Amino acid sequence: MITEIFSYPFLVRAMLIGLFVSVSASLLGVSLVLRRFSMIGDGLSHVGFGALGVSALLSLQPMVVTIPVVVASAFILLHFSEKKKSGDSSIALLSSSALAIGVIAVSVAGINTDLNAFLFGSILSVSRSDGYIAAAVSAVTLFSYLFFYHQIYATTFDSTFAKATGINTGRYTALLSLLTALVIVVGMRILGSLLISSLIIFPASIAMKTQKTYLSVSILAAAEAVIAFILGFFASYLFSLPTGASIVAVHMLFYVASIIIREARIALVGE
Amino acid sequence: MTLIKGSDITLGYEGQGILSGLSFSVNDGDYLCIVGENGSGKSTFIKTVLGLVEPIKGKIEYCGGLKKNEIGYLPQISGIQRDFPSSVMEVVLSGCLNRHRGFFYTAGEKRKAREQLVRLGMEDRISSSFQELSGGQHQRVLLARALMATEKLLFLDEPVSGLDPKTTSELYEMLRELNGAGITLMMVTHDIHPALNDARTILHFSHSGYFFGTKEEYFNSEPGKEFMKEAGHDN
């Protein structure tokens, strides 16, 4: 089965992009989940859907529209979440508005547009140029995450202390939102806009159930993301299931398993 | 030697003044207690000294070679997530990030982090997880982090809130030792005991103004007597 998959270039491409995106999203997720920004990923993916719809309507290259729109929305959302307490309502407003615009745009654009592919992703929609963009975005994300690992940790753990000791926390929050926006745009092609936020939220949540240091949470989140992606990808090929949904289902199983492991550990060791 | 100085400062938020005409100074080796009612400008004062907000009028001067980012800060524990997945070493090491270059923490930085933890009586908790610690232990870890940032001046924001009496007096004892070792302390507190026992100077904020002076001057002044009375020390 594996050699069969590798004989289709588009499947190999989709798999590589998916792996890149999974690892990037899981690392960003650790900081986002701990800062209570999980919903931002969800909101941004809806914005991405709206932008995809508009790009279909105007017959523009999807990435050209989605990247600037989602990046701009990321900055607006983070600004609201930090300054005002109304962060969650502004995310909900932006999500549903973008969804509405997207649905209208897709229906006006006509039958050539596959709404399903936008919402739930499609491996077939991944073009060669998508592959290059995905590789570039993931490389930038991984590099900046590793390069600024300590600063991102300090900003996540206690941004007031970090700021007071001279760390430019605003810069790292901006970096985080920029990378999150890019990862969502790229990952949306495979997983679809309704499921992409799971790549950000699941790995971190799963790792936090059992790990107790920031480093081990980061490592386990990335590892879980890779394993879940590969299992979901093969399962979808083997049983002809939708790829995005299969991957999310594997994450869900891992999540349940992590809860069981933690509870068992508490019961046995009494930690 | 003066470390921090402010004269005729107006404190405030988003253009709205809370307190004007504030003059104060913090000297090397000082133990300054900042007391006062809620809403009288204490937290704005902290943010201003830490450089998180700008004063509306005037300027806080950092002298004696003290840089703005050389203030070790111990935030209110309520601002920290107690269930944050992190090792004690990760927390403490993040204190020296302002001077850190490169990806890995150096052996010297790690040794210093261990020394700070040992100094604060946390030697058997070095490899623990932050989540597993008690409230008093959290404060010690955060104190060690602040000491990694600087050994000149610590700014503590209500360090004993939520701690039991025994842990509280242990923390005060520790602060006394740090001050004795030459570390300048600035502490915001609702508790009269450190002000009575350990402080050298007092900065009192109230809605009608402020008092700044030595401990002896303070407890002979009107706001000082008032504070004593409220705390039940009026005999």
Contacts between the chains, C-beta under 8 A, distances in Angstrom:
chain1	res1	chain2	res2	distance
A	34	B	81	7.2
A	34	B	84	6.4
A	34	B	85	7.8
A	146	B	103	7.3
A	147	B	103	7.3
A	149	B	103	7.2
A	150	B	93	7.9
A	150	B	94	6.7
A	150	B	97	5.6
A	150	B	100	6.9
A	150	B	103	7.8
A	150	B	105	7.8
A	151	B	97	6.7
A	153	B	86	7.9
A	153	B	90	6.8
A	153	B	94	6.2
A	154	B	94	4.4
A	154	B	97	5.3
A	157	B	80	7.6
A	157	B	81	7.9
A	157	B	84	5.9
A	157	B	86	6.3
A	157	B	91	6.8
A	157	B	94	6.5
A	158	B	75	6.5
A	158	B	79	7.0
A	158	B	80	5.8
A	158	B	94	8.0
A	160	B	52	7.2
A	160	B	73	7.5
A	160	B	75	5.4
A	160	B	79	6.1
A	161	B	73	5.4
A	161	B	75	5.7
A	161	B	95	7.9
A	161	B	145	7.3
A	161	B	146	7.9
A	162	B	94	7.6
A	162	B	97	7.3
A	163	B	50	7.8
A	163	B	52	6.0
A	164	B	50	4.1
A	164	B	51	7.1
A	164	B	52	6.5
A	164	B	69	7.6
A	164	B	71	6.5
A	164	B	73	4.4
A	164	B	155	8.0
A	165	B	69	5.2
A	165	B	71	7.5
A	165	B	72	7.7
A	165	B	73	6.8
A	165	B	95	7.2
A	165	B	97	7.1
A	165	B	98	4.4
A	165	B	149	4.7
A	166	B	67	8.0
A	166	B	68	6.8
A	166	B	69	2.9
A	166	B	98	4.4
A	167	B	97	6.1
A	167	B	98	6.2
A	207	B	85	8.0
A	208	B	85	5.4
A	211	B	85	5.9
A	212	B	85	5.5
A	212	B	86	7.8
A	212	B	87	7.1
A	212	B	129	3.6
A	212	B	131	6.1
A	212	B	132	7.5
A	213	B	85	6.3
A	213	B	86	6.0
A	213	B	87	4.0
A	213	B	90	6.1
A	213	B	129	6.4
A	214	B	84	7.9
A	214	B	85	6.0
A	214	B	86	4.7
A	214	B	87	7.4
A	214	B	90	5.3
A	215	B	87	7.6
A	215	B	90	7.0
A	216	B	85	7.8
A	217	B	85	4.8
